[in-house]
Amino acid sequence: MTSTLPAVDPDLLESYLAECKKACDGEIERLYGSGSHGASSLGELILDYPRRGGKALRPALGIAMCLGLGGHLEAILPTAATLELYHNAFLIHDDIEDESWWRRGEPTLHIDHGIPVAVNVGDAMLSLSLQPLLDNVERVGLGPALRILRAVAQMTRQTVEGQGIELDWVRSNAWQLEDADYLAMVELKTSWYSFITPLQAGAVAAGAGPDKLPALETLGRHLGAAFQITDDLLNLRADPEDYGKEIGGDLWEGKRTLMVLHAVRSADPDDRVRAVQILAKRRPSGVDELGLTELLDRLTARGELSQAGRSEIAARLQGQHRVETKSLNDIRWLYDLMHRTGSLNHAREIAAGHAREAAAGLARLDWFPPSRHRDMLAALVDYVHGRTR
């Protein structure tokens, strides 16, 4: 990929993203490729999630901002690859924290290789990402390199704090939360590493001064809110193959999405009590997701296994004798509650409002000249807005 990317209009956003992904994948292979190591080596496992696909949205944002301001691809590419590596490291750790089984249509890394290996791979990705940021000194100069490093350091602090807030809400079964609480969490968890930092890093790599960064923070904050809310909505209704994650996984995990919080707040007292009780339950273990529960039921129904034997095996497999878990009926009930309380429409309206704010923020960037790179950002805003409908 060179700095002469093909012209991009709203219908060709995917082409721009594909070009950026190709360049970023090549840089990741250059930086972290395993060479002659075996398939089970750390190097191969580091490349596992990046090779599974994804849109490479974060690299594309950094590249578009850098090239649109007259910078060179070589100035932003190591940082773009680093941001993509951070993203995939966060996904590995998220999948463990959420007890997820699928990522981009394949078993999650901890399911394939075990939790200790997956944790180490995620840690390695985060550790190895430091060197390219230091190497930026040779590409963009000491001052810009330190500013990019500082931006990434801030990004990591914000992201882990946001993730910590969300995990604590689930752990404590918090539900007395407002839209503003959710949006503040999303700004930390999503906006900084998915939008704000890539935009700011691209501008810095092109030589932009500190005075340009606040406007990009505002743009990225609204893009992140619209994107995350819509992602939460898609988790409830998207096609699994297209979405690449578990459908309904957020409900099984008990995540406090905008829709869930609105539904609980808006429900009548009896429904609110039931919803909070369901959210307090753990998600089922892998025993249920592998279909072993159904197998035990079939064996018991055929008389090939006693009820007592079934209960003993299930208890041993679950490894949690007294912990009540969510059922499919629980998930269906929560989904119906969100429909009855108008929570899905409420979330769509909030997301659409942030998408409109993002469009207005992009329009105010009078120092970002018209180009195919600015067109890409405009197309991305339109895409995010379109997802909210």
Phi, psi and omega in degrees: 000136177244181180285358177261062178295152178297151179302142184238127170241176184304333181277350184245022179303318182297326179295318179296314179298321180296320178296318179293321179296319180300315179294318182292318178300319178297321179291321177297318177298320180295317184282322191234005181304145186275351179063240184265010181291157181289172185295335182266006183289162178301319180301317179294321180290327175299324182274356185301299183296314178303326181283348182283352180119220187094164186272347185056043182298316184294314174301321181296322179296315179296317180295315181298318181293317181295308183293325179294337178262013176090008178280177181252151181303320182298337181284334186248342189300314178300321178292320178299316179295322178297317179297323178292324177293318175303314181304312183289328174296317177299322179297318179300313181290322177300317182298324177291313181297323182271357184056040182280151182251342186228142176215119180053044174080004180229161177302143178296161186299321182287337175285319181288322190235358180095154184296315181302316180295315182297318178299317181295321178297314178299317178298319180297319180298318179293322181290316183290340183288349182289320187300314178300328178291325175289324179293345177301337180305321181284339185264318186239355181099161186298311183301303178300322180298318179292325178293321177294317179299318178295320179296318180292323177297317177296319180303313182295320179298314182296318185295313182291330176293316178297318177297321179296320178298313181296317179297322180292324176300318179292315182299318183269000182055041178292141176218345180278067184234145181260171177305321182297326178295315179298314183295324177295321178295317181294322177303317180288312189285323190245309191298319186293312186272341180267333186227305187298306184294317176302318179296314182293320179296320177297320179293316180297318180298332178275355179099010180292148180276169181301336182293343181274343190287323180301320179296324178288328175297316179297313178301312182293327179297314181289322176299317181297318180296312180298318182294314184291317179301316181292324177298320177297320177295317180296330179299339182267339189219356185284162174288129184304321183293321180286320185283324174084004178226178178293130174281130183080004182301325181298323179289318177300322182280346181078024181294144180271076176284168179302321181293316181297314181297318179296318181296316181294318179295325187270347185288158173289163188307315182295317179294325179297317179299316180295318180298315180296323178295319179294317180297332181287339181288150175283159172286153178298156178283176178299341178303314180290319184290336177277353179087010182290328177298316178297322178297316178298321178297318181294318179297320179293317181297327181275000180078011181272354179212131180287160179297323179294320178294321178299314182297320181294314180296315181299319181295319181291320180293319181292323181070015181211090189291329189244004183267120179279136182245160179292149175247167177299324177295325176299314181296317178298321180294316178299318180297318178295321179299318179297324176292314184295329182267001180071023186289328179294315178295322177302315180294319179299320180294318179296316179297317180297323178296319178290326176296320178295321177295323178296318178298319178293322179295321177294321180297332182279354180279072183289348177269358178256100192292157177301136178188173176296335180285320174293324177301323178298315179297320177297319178295324178294317177300316178298320180297313180297319178297318180296327179292338183282349186272000000 
